[in-house]
Amino acid sequence: MTVDPDVAFTVEVDDQVRVTDGVAPGAPVALQGRTIDVLEGLSVRAPLPVDAEYRWLTDGLQRTFESAADPRP
């Protein structure tokens, strides 16, 4: 869930990718914060706080955005 503006959605990934409105109950991982901070993190221009066990969900972003260095803490 992000704020400023308020946005919430769920991405489910298995053999398909589905995006639905709102936060699904029991979602195992969530990115939260100001919208601009989350977007900057997803585009690898700023740190994106993701627990180590879920980092596989965002590891491909570094290659996608051709980032030489991983800015995550």
Residue frames relative to the residue before (quaternion, step in Angstrom):
aa qw qx qy qz dx dy dz
M 1.0000 0.0000 0.0000 0.0000 0.00 0.00 0.00
T 0.1339 -0.7878 0.5975 0.0663 3.55 -0.97 0.84
V 0.2357 -0.7545 0.5955 0.1437 3.54 -1.27 0.41
D 0.8177 0.2638 -0.2081 0.4674 3.52 -1.31 0.49
P 0.3382 -0.5126 -0.5928 0.5211 1.73 1.15 2.19
D 0.5910 -0.5745 0.4336 0.3643 3.56 -1.27 0.41
V 0.1178 0.7687 -0.6153 0.1292 3.55 -0.78 1.12
A 0.0666 0.7813 -0.6192 0.0421 3.58 -1.00 0.79
F 0.1746 0.7628 -0.6108 0.1210 3.55 -0.94 0.91
T 0.3147 -0.7309 0.5773 0.1830 3.54 -1.29 0.39
V 0.1549 -0.7527 0.6333 0.0912 3.55 -1.04 0.84
E 0.0978 -0.7791 0.6185 0.0302 3.57 -0.72 1.11
V 0.0707 -0.8043 0.5900 -0.0046 3.55 -0.84 1.04
D 0.2044 0.7021 -0.6686 0.1356 3.53 -0.94 1.03
D 0.7937 -0.1356 0.1036 0.5839 3.62 -0.49 -1.03
Q 0.7286 0.2351 -0.1751 0.6191 3.56 1.41 -0.07
V 0.3188 -0.6944 0.5968 0.2449 3.54 -1.32 0.18
R 0.0222 -0.7957 0.6048 -0.0246 3.55 -0.82 1.07
V 0.1292 -0.7622 0.6308 0.0668 3.56 -1.01 0.88
T 0.0060 -0.8001 0.5987 -0.0359 3.56 -0.78 1.08
D 0.5816 -0.5949 0.4389 0.3394 3.53 -1.22 0.57
G 0.7857 0.3066 -0.2393 0.4810 3.58 -1.03 0.78
V 0.5071 -0.6222 0.5027 0.3211 3.53 -1.35 0.16
A 0.3944 -0.7281 0.5128 0.2265 3.57 -0.70 1.09
P 0.4960 -0.6408 0.4854 0.3283 3.58 -0.94 0.80
G 0.8230 0.2353 -0.1742 0.4867 3.56 -0.98 0.81
A 0.3200 0.7408 -0.5309 0.2587 3.60 1.16 0.33
P 0.4438 -0.7455 0.4294 0.2506 3.61 -0.71 1.01
V 0.7933 0.1033 -0.0574 0.5972 3.61 1.14 -0.45
A 0.0399 -0.7942 0.6063 0.0055 3.55 -1.10 0.71
L 0.2573 -0.7041 0.6382 0.1750 3.52 -1.13 0.73
Q 0.0204 0.8139 -0.5777 0.0593 3.55 -0.72 1.04
G 0.4607 0.6708 -0.5097 0.2793 3.53 -1.20 0.53
R 0.7198 -0.3617 0.3137 0.5027 3.52 -1.28 -0.32
T 0.6114 -0.5938 0.3806 0.3588 3.56 -0.95 0.87
I 0.6763 0.4973 -0.3075 0.4480 3.60 0.81 -0.94
D 0.6522 0.5163 -0.3215 0.4525 3.61 1.00 -0.77
V 0.6489 0.4998 -0.3150 0.4795 3.60 1.00 -0.81
L 0.6682 0.4942 -0.3070 0.4637 3.60 0.91 -0.87
E 0.6342 0.5131 -0.3309 0.4744 3.59 0.99 -0.77
G 0.6591 0.5044 -0.3044 0.4675 3.59 1.01 -0.77
L 0.6633 0.5020 -0.3065 0.4627 3.57 0.96 -0.82
S 0.7111 0.4024 -0.2560 0.5166 3.60 1.14 -0.53
V 0.4788 -0.7226 0.3861 0.3155 3.58 1.35 0.38
R 0.4609 0.6571 -0.4732 0.3633 3.59 1.04 0.72
A 0.7674 0.1571 -0.0951 0.6143 3.56 1.31 -0.18
P 0.6449 -0.5149 0.3721 0.4249 3.60 -1.18 0.33
L 0.1442 -0.7620 0.6271 0.0723 3.55 -1.11 0.75
P 0.2565 -0.8018 0.5171 0.1548 3.59 -0.27 1.20
V 0.1521 0.7563 -0.6141 0.1664 3.54 -0.43 1.30
D 0.4947 -0.6522 0.4825 0.3116 3.58 -0.85 0.95
A 0.6404 -0.5783 0.3574 0.3574 3.56 -1.05 0.84
E 0.6769 0.5124 -0.3147 0.4244 3.61 0.90 -0.81
Y 0.7304 0.3793 -0.2296 0.5196 3.61 1.22 -0.37
R 0.3876 0.7558 -0.4648 0.2501 3.59 1.23 0.04
W 0.5420 0.6225 -0.4025 0.3957 3.61 1.15 -0.50
L 0.5971 0.5837 -0.3628 0.4136 3.59 1.15 -0.53
T 0.7900 0.3033 -0.1463 0.5124 3.59 1.09 -0.65
D 0.4293 0.7341 -0.4504 0.2719 3.62 1.22 -0.11
G 0.6534 0.5307 -0.3219 0.4333 3.61 1.00 -0.69
L 0.5313 0.6471 -0.4070 0.3651 3.59 1.19 -0.38
Q 0.6091 0.5627 -0.3595 0.4280 3.57 1.02 -0.73
R 0.6728 0.4669 -0.2900 0.4951 3.59 0.98 -0.83
T 0.6350 0.5560 -0.3309 0.4221 3.57 0.95 -0.88
F 0.7734 0.3155 -0.1667 0.5239 3.55 0.92 -0.91
E 0.4397 -0.7467 0.4201 0.2696 3.58 1.29 0.44
S 0.2683 0.7731 -0.5226 0.2391 3.54 0.90 0.96
A 0.3793 -0.7358 0.5194 0.2121 3.58 -0.84 0.96
A 0.7908 0.2068 -0.1011 0.5672 3.57 1.05 -0.68
D 0.3908 -0.6981 0.5512 0.2369 3.53 -1.13 0.70
P 0.2516 -0.8163 0.4991 0.1457 3.65 -0.35 1.17
R 0.4805 0.6816 -0.4487 0.3212 3.61 1.22 -0.11
P 0.5319 -0.6418 0.4528 0.3164 3.54 -1.10 0.75
